[in-house]
Amino acid sequence: MLSLKDSDMQVIASGVPPFWVDKMELSLRADAPIAMLRFFSIVPPNVLIESSRLQTTASHVKRMIDVLCRSLDYYPTKAEPKAS
């Protein structure tokens, strides 16, 4: 686990170009706190092309979600269970 705060880190531009994402999938391992994020672009007619994937710890994904929520000022609420 990194001990440095994000504000303590130097950012270096890698030259990787941005890409458009239409869909994201998150998979969590049952036996370890590992998460995989997969990003897709939709190309007509209804074709998903995987653009990128990243694997990291579930705790890092939770931090990423927190950053997204704060940045967008959007805090979703947990859905109520559907009545059967």
Z-matrix of the N, CA and C atoms (Angstrom, degrees):
N
C 1 1.461
C 2 1.520 1 107.65
N 3 1.303 2 116.27 1 137.10
C 4 1.453 3 121.41 2 178.24
C 5 1.520 4 110.06 3 -70.18
N 6 1.321 5 116.33 4 138.32
C 7 1.457 6 119.82 5 179.18
C 8 1.522 7 111.94 6 -99.63
N 9 1.335 8 116.76 7 -14.15
C 10 1.455 9 119.72 8 -179.72
C 11 1.521 10 110.96 9 -79.50
N 12 1.325 11 115.79 10 145.89
C 13 1.463 12 120.28 11 171.95
C 14 1.516 13 107.95 12 -77.55
N 15 1.338 14 116.40 13 152.94
C 16 1.464 15 120.03 14 178.97
C 17 1.523 16 111.12 15 -55.42
N 18 1.316 17 117.29 16 -35.92
C 19 1.461 18 120.74 17 -178.31
C 20 1.532 19 112.02 18 -68.24
N 21 1.324 20 117.91 19 -17.74
C 22 1.458 21 122.10 20 179.35
C 23 1.523 22 112.65 21 -88.05
N 24 1.332 23 117.55 22 -8.19
C 25 1.460 24 121.19 23 -174.13
C 26 1.521 25 111.70 24 -94.14
N 27 1.317 26 114.95 25 143.53
C 28 1.454 27 121.18 26 174.62
C 29 1.523 28 108.13 27 -85.44
N 30 1.327 29 116.91 28 134.70
C 31 1.461 30 121.64 29 179.40
C 32 1.519 31 108.51 30 -99.56
N 33 1.334 32 115.97 31 128.67
C 34 1.456 33 121.78 32 178.81
C 35 1.525 34 107.83 33 -118.72
N 36 1.327 35 116.99 34 124.18
C 37 1.463 36 120.93 35 178.16
C 38 1.523 37 108.69 36 -69.03
N 39 1.334 38 116.55 37 127.66
C 40 1.459 39 120.57 38 -175.66
C 41 1.519 40 113.42 39 -90.95
N 42 1.321 41 116.79 40 -14.00
C 43 1.453 42 119.41 41 -177.55
C 44 1.516 43 113.46 42 85.54
N 45 1.325 44 117.13 43 3.43
C 46 1.460 45 120.57 44 177.98
C 47 1.527 46 108.01 45 -72.30
N 48 1.344 47 117.52 46 124.79
C 49 1.463 48 118.54 47 -178.17
C 50 1.525 49 111.72 48 -73.09
N 51 1.329 50 117.60 49 152.12
C 52 1.465 51 119.87 50 175.88
C 53 1.523 52 110.09 51 -71.50
N 54 1.316 53 116.18 52 156.86
C 55 1.456 54 121.40 53 176.22
C 56 1.518 55 108.60 54 -136.69
N 57 1.322 56 115.86 55 152.98
C 58 1.464 57 122.19 56 -178.93
C 59 1.518 58 109.51 57 -81.39
N 60 1.341 59 116.29 58 137.39
C 61 1.463 60 121.77 59 178.80
C 62 1.526 61 108.68 60 -123.87
N 63 1.330 62 115.69 61 129.10
C 64 1.462 63 121.92 62 176.33
C 65 1.526 64 112.47 63 -104.25
N 66 1.324 65 116.53 64 -22.44
C 67 1.467 66 120.11 65 -173.69
C 68 1.520 67 109.06 66 -149.06
N 69 1.324 68 114.78 67 146.92
C 70 1.455 69 121.21 68 175.88
C 71 1.517 70 108.74 69 -132.49
N 72 1.314 71 116.59 70 141.12
C 73 1.467 72 121.80 71 174.25
C 74 1.522 73 108.22 72 -122.61
N 75 1.323 74 115.69 73 143.75
C 76 1.458 75 122.04 74 177.76
C 77 1.520 76 108.33 75 -122.50
N 78 1.318 77 116.39 76 127.28
C 79 1.462 78 122.01 77 176.84
C 80 1.519 79 107.81 78 -121.27
N 81 1.323 80 115.91 79 134.43
C 82 1.468 81 121.64 80 177.89
C 83 1.517 82 109.73 81 -116.31
N 84 1.304 83 116.28 82 136.78
C 85 1.466 84 119.95 83 176.27
C 86 1.521 85 109.05 84 -76.55
N 87 1.313 86 116.21 85 142.48
C 88 1.462 87 120.99 86 179.27
C 89 1.530 88 111.55 87 -79.14
N 90 1.324 89 117.26 88 -27.36
C 91 1.467 90 120.87 89 -174.11
C 92 1.529 91 114.47 90 -99.00
N 93 1.342 92 117.11 91 -1.67
C 94 1.467 93 120.07 92 -178.63
C 95 1.525 94 108.72 93 -156.80
N 96 1.334 95 117.54 94 155.02
C 97 1.472 96 120.14 95 179.85
C 98 1.527 97 111.79 96 -80.98
N 99 1.335 98 116.12 97 56.25
C 100 1.462 99 122.87 98 -178.21
C 101 1.523 100 108.76 99 -112.81
N 102 1.324 101 116.08 100 138.43
C 103 1.464 102 121.18 101 179.18
C 104 1.525 103 109.43 102 -125.50
N 105 1.345 104 115.32 103 147.51
C 106 1.456 105 121.04 104 173.17
C 107 1.522 106 108.43 105 -123.48
N 108 1.316 107 115.42 106 126.09
C 109 1.461 108 122.33 107 175.44
C 110 1.526 109 107.32 108 -105.57
N 111 1.339 110 115.53 109 128.24
C 112 1.471 111 121.00 110 177.16
C 113 1.525 112 107.97 111 -118.83
N 114 1.328 113 116.09 112 135.20
C 115 1.455 114 122.41 113 -178.09
C 116 1.522 115 109.29 114 -116.21
N 117 1.344 116 115.88 115 138.08
C 118 1.455 117 121.76 116 -175.19
C 119 1.523 118 111.01 117 -130.62
N 120 1.321 119 115.21 118 151.50
C 121 1.455 120 122.83 119 169.74
C 122 1.528 121 107.11 120 -114.56
N 123 1.324 122 116.23 121 142.35
C 124 1.458 123 120.93 122 178.63
C 125 1.519 124 108.40 123 -96.74
N 126 1.327 125 115.09 124 127.83
C 127 1.457 126 121.63 125 177.91
C 128 1.525 127 107.30 126 -119.12
N 129 1.334 128 116.99 127 127.70
C 130 1.469 129 118.58 128 179.47
C 131 1.524 130 110.36 129 -61.18
N 132 1.294 131 119.48 130 145.45
C 133 1.463 132 128.00 131 -1.88
C 134 1.527 133 110.50 132 -94.47
N 135 1.306 134 116.83 133 104.21
C 136 1.466 135 124.41 134 172.47
C 137 1.526 136 114.50 135 58.06
N 138 1.321 137 116.64 136 48.60
C 139 1.455 138 121.86 137 177.75
C 140 1.526 139 108.11 138 -116.40
N 141 1.338 140 116.41 139 128.84
C 142 1.462 141 121.46 140 175.32
C 143 1.521 142 108.71 141 -95.69
N 144 1.316 143 116.28 142 128.83
C 145 1.457 144 121.35 143 175.14
C 146 1.519 145 107.21 144 -114.64
N 147 1.320 146 116.00 145 122.03
C 148 1.458 147 119.44 146 178.33
C 149 1.524 148 108.76 147 -69.19
N 150 1.328 149 115.91 148 122.15
C 151 1.458 150 121.76 149 -178.11
C 152 1.520 151 112.16 150 -91.22
N 153 1.329 152 115.04 151 -36.01
C 154 1.456 153 119.34 152 -174.33
C 155 1.520 154 108.93 153 -165.80
N 156 1.314 155 115.88 154 160.54
C 157 1.471 156 120.81 155 171.18
C 158 1.514 157 108.03 156 -146.51
N 159 1.314 158 114.29 157 147.65
C 160 1.452 159 118.38 158 176.37
C 161 1.521 160 109.11 159 -137.67
N 162 1.302 161 114.23 160 148.46
C 163 1.454 162 120.98 161 179.44
C 164 1.517 163 107.43 162 -124.35
N 165 1.325 164 116.04 163 133.01
C 166 1.461 165 121.65 164 -178.57
C 167 1.521 166 107.96 165 -157.36
N 168 1.309 167 116.39 166 -175.89
C 169 1.462 168 119.63 167 178.77
C 170 1.530 169 109.95 168 -79.35
N 171 1.307 170 115.95 169 154.54
C 172 1.466 171 120.81 170 177.58
C 173 1.532 172 110.18 171 -61.57
N 174 1.324 173 118.05 172 -34.11
C 175 1.470 174 119.82 173 179.50
C 176 1.533 175 111.24 174 -66.40
N 177 1.332 176 118.10 175 -34.70
C 178 1.464 177 119.99 176 175.83
C 179 1.527 178 110.73 177 -67.27
N 180 1.328 179 117.34 178 -38.09
C 181 1.467 180 120.39 179 178.04
C 182 1.530 181 109.70 180 -64.10
N 183 1.327 182 117.29 181 -39.90
C 184 1.469 183 120.14 182 178.38
C 185 1.531 184 110.40 183 -62.64
N 186 1.332 185 117.19 184 -39.93
C 187 1.476 186 120.19 185 176.45
C 188 1.524 187 111.00 186 -63.80
N 189 1.342 188 116.55 187 -40.50
C 190 1.464 189 120.54 188 178.10
C 191 1.529 190 110.54 189 -61.78
N 192 1.323 191 116.41 190 -42.70
C 193 1.466 192 120.82 191 178.94
C 194 1.521 193 110.14 192 -63.20
N 195 1.329 194 117.22 193 -41.96
C 196 1.466 195 120.62 194 177.42
C 197 1.530 196 110.93 195 -59.59
N 198 1.323 197 117.29 196 -43.64
C 199 1.465 198 121.19 197 179.28
C 200 1.527 199 110.25 198 -62.88
N 201 1.338 200 117.12 199 -44.62
C 202 1.473 201 120.70 200 178.37
C 203 1.521 202 111.00 201 -60.18
N 204 1.326 203 117.49 202 -47.05
C 205 1.469 204 121.29 203 -178.70
C 206 1.524 205 111.39 204 -61.58
N 207 1.336 206 117.00 205 -46.32
C 208 1.463 207 119.87 206 178.65
C 209 1.523 208 111.32 207 -63.11
N 210 1.331 209 116.98 208 -42.21
C 211 1.463 210 121.13 209 -177.73
C 212 1.522 211 111.97 210 -65.75
N 213 1.330 212 116.76 211 -36.95
C 214 1.464 213 121.59 212 -178.80
C 215 1.523 214 112.89 213 -92.09
N 216 1.332 215 116.41 214 -6.02
C 217 1.468 216 121.62 215 -173.79
C 218 1.529 217 110.27 216 51.36
N 219 1.323 218 114.78 217 47.86
C 220 1.466 219 122.67 218 -177.28
C 221 1.522 220 107.96 219 -132.93
N 222 1.315 221 116.51 220 118.76
C 223 1.452 222 121.53 221 -177.15
C 224 1.526 223 108.62 222 -126.19
N 225 1.334 224 117.38 223 92.40
C 226 1.468 225 119.69 224 -177.71
C 227 1.524 226 111.46 225 -63.80
N 228 1.312 227 115.52 226 151.88
C 229 1.456 228 120.80 227 176.57
C 230 1.514 229 108.82 228 -104.05
N 231 1.299 230 115.45 229 153.67
C 232 1.465 231 120.82 230 -179.46
C 233 1.523 232 108.57 231 -68.58
N 234 1.324 233 115.77 232 133.03
C 235 1.460 234 120.94 233 -179.36
C 236 1.525 235 110.57 234 -68.99
N 237 1.315 236 115.57 235 142.43
C 238 1.456 237 120.97 236 176.07
C 239 1.525 238 109.11 237 -70.93
N 240 1.329 239 117.97 238 143.49
C 241 1.472 240 119.47 239 177.26
C 242 1.527 241 110.49 240 -63.08
N 243 1.332 242 115.33 241 141.08
C 244 1.468 243 119.71 242 179.45
C 245 1.516 244 109.60 243 -74.07
N 246 1.325 245 114.13 244 139.11
C 247 1.476 246 119.26 245 177.39
C 248 1.511 247 108.98 246 -72.25
N 249 1.328 248 115.48 247 140.41
C 250 1.483 249 118.30 248 -179.57
C 251 1.510 250 111.65 249 -97.16
